[in-house]
Amino acid sequence: MADRLSTLSILLFAGVAGLVPAACSSVGSINDERSIGRQLDDTNASVSIKSAMLRSEGFALDGVDVEVTEGIALLTGRVPREDDRLMAECLAWSSVAVRNVANEIQVGTDQGFRDRARDAEITARVNGRLISDRAVRSINFNVETRNGRLFAGSCPQSR
């Protein structure tokens, strides 16, 4: 009976130990300078903003991307009307964990394949330079390009 209990406890521990890294990896990278609490707050804020955008009726917010880092919500993408842009910002401010909102949403028609390819190329070049520079810990950067505009966010590094 004791052998069964010890085997069961070992299996239970192994199962839980396997779940912990998976849960942590969904929050942020291991080398992320933010605390686990801050990462969870940012992830929860991003999810709550995105779900509020999906639930909003009468607004075209499916083209909006939300990134929350250190309590700062970056809204990027494209919407058809100014009202949609303002509603996205209002929803971002409604999250308790958000301290500031950077609304970089463009109003107008959707960009074409050529524009999206150009944005992807710019992002790839900047990421490549960050990775190749030994003085920069590129893990601390989030780089996005929308409509030819580069958005770079970072977490300060403590030594």
C-alpha positions in Angstrom: 0.0 0.0 0.0 2.9 2.4 0.8 4.5 1.6 -2.5 1.3 2.5 -4.3 1.0 5.8 -2.4 4.6 6.7 -3.2 4.2 5.8 -6.9 0.9 7.8 -7.0 2.6 10.8 -5.4 5.5 10.7 -7.8 3.2 10.5 -10.8 1.1 13.4 -9.4 4.2 15.5 -8.8 5.5 14.8 -12.3 2.2 15.8 -13.8 2.1 19.0 -11.8 5.7 19.8 -12.6 5.0 19.4 -16.3 2.1 21.8 -16.1 4.0 24.6 -14.4 6.4 25.4 -17.3 3.6 25.2 -19.8 1.6 27.7 -17.8 4.5 30.0 -17.3 5.5 29.9 -21.0 2.0 31.2 -21.9 2.5 34.2 -19.7 5.9 35.3 -20.9 9.4 34.2 -21.6 11.7 32.9 -18.9 14.1 35.8 -19.5 11.4 38.4 -19.3 12.4 41.2 -16.8 8.9 41.7 -15.6 7.7 39.9 -12.5 5.3 37.0 -12.9 2.6 39.2 -11.3 3.2 41.9 -13.8 3.2 39.4 -16.7 -0.1 38.0 -15.5 -1.6 41.4 -15.1 -0.5 42.4 -18.6 -1.8 39.1 -20.1 -5.1 39.4 -18.3 -5.5 43.0 -19.4 -4.8 42.1 -23.0 -7.3 39.2 -23.0 -10.0 41.3 -21.3 -9.6 44.1 -23.8 -9.7 41.7 -26.8 -12.7 40.0 -25.5 -14.5 43.3 -24.8 -13.7 44.2 -28.4 -15.2 41.0 -29.7 -18.4 41.6 -27.6 -18.9 45.2 -28.8 -21.8 45.4 -31.2 -22.0 48.0 -33.9 -18.2 48.5 -34.0 -15.7 47.0 -36.4 -12.8 46.2 -34.1 -11.6 42.9 -35.5 -8.7 44.6 -37.2 -7.3 45.9 -33.9 -4.3 44.3 -32.3 -3.7 44.8 -28.5 -0.3 44.4 -26.8 0.0 45.2 -23.1 3.4 45.7 -21.5 4.1 47.1 -18.1 0.5 48.4 -18.0 0.8 50.3 -21.3 -1.7 49.1 -23.9 -0.6 49.6 -27.5 -3.5 49.5 -30.0 -2.5 49.0 -33.6 -4.3 48.0 -36.8 -6.9 49.6 -39.0 -10.6 50.4 -38.6 -13.1 51.8 -41.0 -14.4 54.7 -38.9 -13.2 57.2 -36.2 -15.9 56.0 -33.9 -14.4 52.5 -34.0 -11.0 53.9 -33.1 -12.4 55.8 -30.1 -14.3 52.8 -28.9 -11.2 50.6 -29.0 -9.4 53.2 -26.8 -12.3 53.4 -24.4 -12.3 49.6 -24.0 -8.5 49.6 -23.4 -8.9 52.3 -20.7 -11.6 50.2 -19.0 -9.1 47.5 -18.0 -8.0 48.0 -14.4 -4.4 47.0 -15.0 -3.9 49.5 -17.8 -2.1 52.7 -16.8 -1.7 54.2 -20.2 -3.0 53.7 -23.7 -1.1 54.3 -27.0 -3.7 54.4 -29.7 -2.0 54.0 -33.0 -5.0 52.6 -34.9 -5.3 53.9 -38.4 -8.7 54.9 -39.9 -9.5 54.0 -43.5 -9.5 51.1 -45.9 -7.5 47.9 -45.3 -3.9 47.8 -46.5 -3.0 45.6 -49.3 -0.6 42.6 -49.6 2.3 44.8 -50.7 2.0 47.1 -47.6 1.7 44.1 -45.3 4.8 42.5 -46.9 6.7 45.8 -46.5 5.7 45.9 -42.8 6.9 42.3 -42.3 10.2 43.1 -43.9 10.8 46.2 -41.7 10.0 44.1 -38.6 12.3 41.3 -39.6 15.2 43.7 -40.3 14.8 45.4 -36.9 14.5 42.1 -35.1 17.6 40.9 -37.0 19.7 43.8 -35.9 18.5 43.5 -32.3 19.5 39.8 -32.2 22.9 40.4 -33.8 23.8 43.3 -31.5 25.6 41.8 -28.5 24.9 44.9 -26.4 21.2 44.5 -26.7 19.2 41.8 -25.0 16.6 41.4 -27.7 14.3 39.3 -25.5 13.3 42.6 -23.9 11.9 44.1 -27.1 8.6 43.8 -28.8 8.8 45.2 -32.4 5.8 45.7 -34.7 5.3 47.6 -37.9 2.0 48.9 -39.1 1.5 51.0 -42.2 5.3 51.7 -42.4 5.4 52.9 -38.8 7.6 51.1 -36.4 6.5 50.4 -32.8 9.1 49.2 -30.4 8.4 48.5 -26.8 10.9 47.3 -24.2 11.1 46.2 -20.6 14.0 47.8 -18.6 16.7 45.4 -17.7 18.0 45.1 -14.1 21.6 44.0 -13.4 
